[in-house]
Amino acid sequence: MVTTTQNPAGPLPPPNERRRLRESRSLTNAQVAARIGVSRSTLRAWESGRRVPHGREGEAYARLLRALAAPAAEDTSTAEALREQPTATAAALAPAGHTAMGSAAPLTPAQAFDALYAFCAPALVRQTYLLTGRRELARESVEQAFQLAWQRWPEVALDRDPGGWVRAVAYDCALSPWHRFRPRYRHPEPPPADPADRALLSALLKLPPSYRRTLVLYDGVGLDLPETAAETEASTPAAASRLTHARAAVAARLPALADPAELHRRLLELGSAEQVRAAKPPVVRTGTERRNVFWTRAAIAFTVTIVGATTLTLRTAPTHYEPPIAPAQAVEGVPSVGVMGPLSPDQQALRAKLRAAARGPERLVPEPG
């Protein structure tokens, strides 16, 4: 007999049994998550026991598990309905040219992008705020990530997890070390008004960026360890070590958050307490398009400048080889010019001798004919 645990959603089987019941009906995480109305990461956290289902979603999950635990003949309709039901994100993120299951018309690229933005942007801004402690930087990083996603939309639309693709880019933008050189980010922003939120945010910001990112992904977003390791580009043991050290550092400053469940709840509360809102999807798309037009025109202008400079060089360059003029050199061995004056006796004797030797026949003068 399966033991159950008591929680606000009603009796539930143990975490391992929850996963077994789902797999016994050949159901995927996406199918069950869409039926309940939660994300796949939340469902994985429920099945691993890291989080306890509660509220209306927890009650729906408890009813679904009871239906899956029923005999196969009684539960055929439930399992079939789950297999045929598309997930909300699959219908919203279907690439252009593809028809969402159960929909009569395909989504355009703009509609698919807007659906992804509306689904992911609000939560991403809150998560990025936990990484940076800056409201404007969080909003700017998420918008930059979605602008890059719109530039590469054919690639992003076909990705296995478009939301994860955008989240990784947004986190990279938020944690970039180049922000420290921007004048607007050299001074800290006003901290949260609540002292408890202020203490938690201070504890997060004192963690190394890689530890902080791992903690937010695992305890804040609800990813499992392999997914956290993949998104942080680390091995699973390295991600586990970072998570352990990050939890220990936070617990050392705030002992009340030593429980992972309490830490998860407080992270959600801290992100939701700040009024950080993202721009509307059309604004992000048009901003991306304007930026693309600007860079395209800049590239064309740069190319024209290079072509003009090359043409001018070809027109003014010499067409034949001209040897360079040798540098001037001092001439040596030439006797210096003597100073004019009276001749010495030796010079006078030499002059007389030369004159005597120069005497010859008289010059012949032609006679007139």
C-alpha positions as CSV (number, residue, x, y, z in Angstrom):
1,M,0.0,0.0,0.0
2,V,1.4,3.4,-1.0
3,T,2.0,5.8,1.9
4,T,0.9,9.4,1.4
5,T,2.0,12.7,2.7
6,Q,-0.3,15.5,4.1
7,N,0.0,18.9,2.5
8,P,-2.4,21.8,1.8
9,A,-3.4,20.2,-1.5
10,G,-4.6,17.1,0.1
11,P,-3.0,13.6,0.4
12,L,-0.3,12.9,-2.1
13,P,1.9,9.9,-2.8
14,P,5.6,10.1,-2.3
15,P,7.7,11.9,-4.9
16,N,9.0,8.7,-6.5
17,E,5.5,7.4,-6.8
18,R,4.3,10.6,-8.5
19,R,6.8,10.1,-11.2
20,R,6.0,6.4,-11.6
21,L,2.3,7.1,-11.9
22,R,2.9,9.6,-14.7
23,E,5.3,7.3,-16.6
24,S,3.0,4.3,-16.2
25,R,0.5,6.2,-18.4
26,S,3.3,7.2,-20.9
27,L,2.8,10.9,-20.1
28,T,5.4,13.5,-20.5
29,N,6.2,16.4,-18.1
30,A,4.8,18.9,-20.6
31,Q,1.5,17.1,-20.9
32,V,0.9,16.9,-17.2
33,A,2.2,20.4,-16.5
34,A,-0.2,21.8,-19.2
35,R,-3.1,20.0,-17.7
36,I,-2.4,21.4,-14.2
37,G,-1.4,24.8,-15.4
38,V,2.2,24.9,-14.1
39,S,5.6,25.0,-15.7
40,R,7.6,21.8,-16.4
41,S,10.3,22.9,-14.0
42,T,7.6,23.2,-11.2
43,L,6.4,19.7,-12.0
44,R,9.9,18.3,-11.9
45,A,10.4,19.9,-8.5
46,W,7.2,18.3,-7.2
47,E,8.3,14.9,-8.5
48,S,11.7,15.2,-6.9
49,G,10.3,16.4,-3.6
50,R,12.2,19.7,-3.6
51,R,8.9,21.6,-3.5
52,V,5.5,20.8,-2.0
53,P,2.4,21.3,-4.2
54,H,-0.1,23.8,-2.7
55,G,-2.9,26.0,-3.7
56,R,-5.3,25.3,-6.6
57,E,-2.5,23.8,-8.7
58,G,-1.6,21.4,-5.8
59,E,-5.3,20.4,-5.6
60,A,-5.4,19.8,-9.3
61,Y,-2.2,17.8,-9.1
62,A,-3.6,15.6,-6.3
63,R,-6.8,14.9,-8.3
64,L,-4.7,14.0,-11.3
65,L,-2.5,11.6,-9.4
66,R,-5.6,9.9,-7.9
67,A,-7.0,9.5,-11.4
68,L,-3.7,8.1,-12.7
69,A,-3.6,5.7,-9.7
70,A,-7.0,4.3,-10.7
71,P,-7.2,1.0,-12.6
72,A,-6.3,1.2,-16.3
73,A,-9.8,0.6,-17.6
74,E,-11.1,3.5,-15.5
75,D,-8.3,5.9,-16.4
76,T,-8.1,5.4,-20.2
77,S,-10.0,8.6,-21.0
78,T,-7.8,10.7,-18.6
79,A,-4.5,9.5,-20.1
80,E,-5.8,9.9,-23.7
81,A,-7.0,13.4,-23.0
82,L,-3.6,14.3,-21.5
83,R,-1.7,12.9,-24.5
84,E,-3.9,14.8,-27.0
85,Q,-3.8,18.1,-25.1
86,P,-1.1,20.5,-26.4
87,T,0.9,22.5,-23.9
88,A,0.3,26.2,-23.7
89,T,3.9,27.0,-24.6
90,A,3.9,24.6,-27.5
91,A,0.8,26.2,-29.0
92,A,2.2,29.7,-28.3
93,L,5.7,29.1,-29.5
94,A,5.0,27.1,-32.7
95,P,7.3,28.5,-35.4
96,A,5.9,30.4,-38.4
97,G,4.5,28.1,-41.0
98,H,3.5,25.4,-38.5
99,T,0.0,25.0,-37.1
100,A,-0.4,24.6,-33.3
101,M,-2.2,21.4,-32.4
102,G,-5.9,22.1,-32.2
103,S,-5.5,25.5,-34.0
104,A,-6.9,26.3,-37.4
105,A,-4.4,28.9,-38.5
106,P,-0.6,29.0,-38.0
107,L,1.1,31.7,-35.9
108,T,3.1,34.4,-37.6
109,P,6.7,34.9,-36.3
110,A,5.6,38.1,-34.6
111,Q,2.7,36.4,-32.8
112,A,4.9,33.5,-31.7
113,F,7.5,36.0,-30.4
114,D,4.9,38.0,-28.5
115,A,3.6,34.9,-26.9
116,L,7.0,33.8,-25.7
117,Y,7.7,37.3,-24.4
118,A,4.4,37.6,-22.6
119,F,5.0,34.1,-21.0
120,C,8.6,34.5,-19.9
121,A,9.5,38.2,-19.6
122,P,7.8,39.1,-16.3
123,A,9.4,36.2,-14.5
124,L,12.8,36.8,-16.2
125,V,12.9,40.4,-15.0
126,R,12.3,39.4,-11.4
127,Q,14.9,36.6,-11.6
128,T,17.5,38.9,-13.2
129,Y,16.9,41.4,-10.4
130,L,17.9,38.7,-7.9
131,L,21.2,38.4,-9.8
132,T,22.0,42.1,-10.1
133,G,20.1,44.0,-7.4
134,R,19.4,46.6,-10.0
135,R,15.9,47.1,-11.4
136,E,16.9,49.0,-14.6
137,L,19.7,46.6,-15.4
138,A,17.3,43.6,-15.0
139,R,14.8,45.1,-17.4
140,E,17.5,46.1,-19.9
141,S,19.1,42.7,-19.8
142,V,15.8,40.9,-20.5
143,E,15.0,43.3,-23.3
144,Q,18.5,42.7,-24.9
145,A,18.0,38.9,-24.6
146,F,14.6,39.1,-26.4
147,Q,16.1,41.5,-29.0
148,L,18.7,38.9,-29.8
149,A,16.1,36.2,-29.8
150,W,14.1,38.2,-32.4
151,Q,17.2,38.6,-34.5
152,R,17.7,34.8,-34.4
153,W,14.0,33.9,-34.3
154,P,14.2,30.9,-36.8
155,E,16.8,29.4,-34.5
156,V,15.1,30.2,-31.3
157,A,11.6,29.1,-32.5
158,L,13.0,25.6,-33.2
159,D,14.9,25.3,-30.0
160,R,13.9,22.6,-27.5
161,D,13.4,25.2,-24.8
162,P,13.0,28.8,-26.2
163,G,12.4,30.2,-22.7
164,G,15.7,28.6,-21.4
165,W,17.5,30.1,-24.4
166,V,16.3,33.6,-23.6
167,R,17.0,33.1,-19.9
168,A,20.6,32.1,-20.5
169,V,21.2,35.1,-22.7
170,A,19.5,37.5,-20.2
171,Y,21.6,36.1,-17.3
172,D,24.8,36.5,-19.3
173,C,23.9,40.1,-20.1
174,A,23.0,40.9,-16.5
175,L,26.3,39.4,-15.1
176,S,28.6,41.0,-17.7
177,P,31.6,42.6,-16.0
178,W,31.5,45.5,-18.5
179,H,28.6,47.1,-16.6
180,R,31.0,48.4,-14.0
181,F,32.5,50.9,-16.5
182,R,29.1,52.4,-17.3
183,P,28.6,55.7,-15.4
184,R,24.9,54.9,-14.5
185,Y,25.9,51.7,-12.8
186,R,28.8,52.9,-10.7
187,H,26.5,53.7,-7.8
188,P,24.2,51.3,-6.0
189,E,20.4,51.5,-6.4
190,P,18.1,52.1,-3.3
191,P,17.7,48.7,-1.5
192,P,14.3,47.1,-0.9
193,A,12.2,48.8,1.8
194,D,11.6,45.6,3.8
195,P,14.6,44.8,6.1
196,A,14.2,41.0,5.5
197,D,14.3,41.5,1.7
198,R,17.2,43.9,2.1
199,A,19.2,41.3,4.1
200,L,18.4,38.5,1.6
201,L,19.4,40.6,-1.4
202,S,22.6,41.7,0.3
203,A,23.5,38.0,1.0
204,L,22.8,37.1,-2.6
205,L,25.0,40.0,-4.0
206,K,27.9,38.9,-1.8
207,L,28.0,35.5,-3.5
208,P,30.3,35.0,-6.5
209,P,28.4,35.4,-9.8
210,S,28.6,31.7,-10.7
211,Y,27.3,30.7,-7.2
212,R,24.6,33.3,-7.3
213,R,23.4,32.1,-10.8
214,T,23.4,28.5,-9.7
215,L,21.4,29.3,-6.6
216,V,18.8,31.4,-8.5
217,L,18.3,28.7,-11.1
218,Y,18.0,25.8,-8.7
219,D,16.2,27.3,-5.7
220,G,14.6,30.2,-7.5
221,V,13.5,29.0,-10.9
222,G,13.2,25.3,-9.9
223,L,15.5,23.7,-12.4
224,D,16.9,20.3,-11.6
225,L,20.7,19.9,-11.1
226,P,21.6,18.6,-14.6
227,E,19.7,21.5,-16.2
228,T,21.3,24.0,-13.9
229,A,24.7,22.6,-14.7
230,A,24.0,22.8,-18.5
231,E,22.8,26.4,-18.3
232,T,25.8,27.5,-16.2
233,E,28.2,25.5,-18.5
234,A,29.5,23.4,-15.7
235,S,29.6,19.7,-14.8
236,T,26.9,18.3,-12.6
237,P,29.3,17.8,-9.6
238,A,30.6,21.4,-10.0
239,A,27.1,22.8,-10.1
240,A,26.2,20.7,-7.0
241,S,29.3,22.1,-5.2
242,R,28.4,25.7,-6.1
243,L,24.9,25.2,-4.9
244,T,26.1,23.7,-1.6
245,H,28.5,26.6,-0.9
246,A,25.9,29.2,-2.0
247,R,23.3,27.8,0.4
248,A,25.9,27.6,3.2
249,A,26.9,31.2,2.7
250,V,23.3,32.4,2.7
251,A,22.5,30.3,5.7
252,A,25.5,31.7,7.6
253,R,24.1,35.3,7.1
254,L,20.4,34.3,7.4
255,P,20.0,31.1,9.5
256,A,16.3,31.1,9.0
257,L,16.9,30.3,5.3
258,A,18.8,27.1,5.9
259,D,15.7,25.2,4.7
260,P,15.7,25.0,0.9
261,A,11.9,25.2,0.8
262,E,12.0,28.4,2.9
263,L,14.8,29.8,0.7
264,H,12.7,29.1,-2.4
265,R,9.7,30.9,-0.9
266,R,11.7,33.9,0.1
267,L,13.4,34.2,-3.3
268,L,10.0,34.3,-5.0
269,E,8.8,36.9,-2.5
270,L,11.8,39.1,-3.0
271,G,11.5,39.0,-6.8
272,S,7.7,39.7,-6.6
273,A,8.0,42.5,-4.1
274,E,9.9,44.8,-6.5
275,Q,7.9,46.6,-9.2
276,V,10.1,45.7,-12.1
277,R,8.2,45.6,-15.4
278,A,9.4,44.8,-18.9
279,A,8.4,46.7,-22.0
280,K,5.7,45.6,-24.3
281,P,6.5,43.0,-27.0
282,P,6.0,45.3,-30.0
283,V,8.4,47.8,-28.4
284,V,11.1,45.2,-28.2
285,R,10.5,44.0,-31.7
286,T,10.5,47.4,-33.3
287,G,13.6,48.4,-31.3
288,T,15.4,45.3,-32.7
289,E,14.3,46.2,-36.2
290,R,15.5,49.8,-35.8
291,R,18.8,48.6,-34.5
292,N,19.2,46.1,-37.4
293,V,18.4,49.0,-39.9
294,F,21.0,51.2,-38.2
295,W,23.8,48.6,-38.2
296,T,22.9,47.7,-41.8
297,R,23.3,51.3,-42.9
298,A,26.4,51.7,-40.9
299,A,27.9,48.6,-42.6
300,I,27.0,50.0,-46.0
301,A,28.5,53.4,-45.2
302,F,31.7,51.8,-43.9
303,T,31.9,49.6,-47.1
304,V,31.4,52.7,-49.3
305,T,34.2,54.5,-47.4
306,I,36.6,51.6,-47.9
307,V,35.8,51.4,-51.6
308,G,36.3,55.1,-52.0
309,A,39.6,55.1,-50.2
310,T,40.8,52.2,-52.2
311,T,39.8,53.9,-55.5
312,L,41.6,57.1,-54.5
313,T,44.7,55.2,-53.6
314,L,44.8,53.4,-57.0
315,R,44.3,56.7,-58.9
316,T,47.1,58.6,-57.1
317,A,49.6,55.8,-56.7
318,P,52.8,55.9,-59.0
319,T,52.7,53.6,-62.1
320,H,56.5,52.9,-62.3
321,Y,59.4,52.4,-60.0
322,E,61.4,55.5,-59.0
323,P,64.6,54.8,-57.2
324,P,65.0,56.9,-54.2
325,I,67.6,59.7,-54.1
326,A,70.7,58.7,-52.2
327,P,71.5,60.7,-49.2
328,A,74.2,63.4,-49.4
329,Q,77.7,62.3,-48.4
330,A,80.9,64.3,-47.6
331,V,83.6,64.1,-50.3
332,E,87.0,63.3,-48.9
333,G,90.6,63.6,-50.3
334,V,90.2,67.0,-52.1
335,P,93.0,69.4,-51.1
336,S,91.9,72.6,-49.5
337,V,92.2,75.8,-51.5
338,G,95.3,77.8,-50.6
339,V,95.2,81.4,-49.6
340,M,96.2,83.8,-52.4
341,G,99.5,85.7,-51.7
342,P,103.1,86.2,-52.9
343,L,104.9,83.2,-54.3
344,S,107.6,81.6,-52.4
345,P,111.1,81.2,-54.0
346,D,110.4,77.6,-54.8
347,Q,107.2,78.5,-56.5
348,Q,108.9,81.3,-58.5
349,A,111.6,78.9,-59.7
350,L,109.0,76.3,-60.7
351,R,107.1,79.0,-62.6
352,A,110.2,80.0,-64.5
353,K,111.0,76.4,-65.4
354,L,107.5,75.8,-66.7
355,R,107.6,78.9,-68.8
356,A,110.9,77.9,-70.4
357,A,109.7,74.5,-71.2
358,A,106.5,75.9,-72.8
359,R,108.5,77.9,-75.5
360,G,108.1,76.5,-79.0
361,P,107.9,77.6,-82.6
362,E,106.2,80.8,-83.4
363,R,102.4,80.6,-84.0
364,L,101.6,80.2,-87.7
365,V,99.5,83.0,-89.0
366,P,97.7,82.5,-92.3
367,E,98.4,85.0,-95.0
368,P,95.6,86.5,-97.1
369,G,95.3,84.9,-100.5
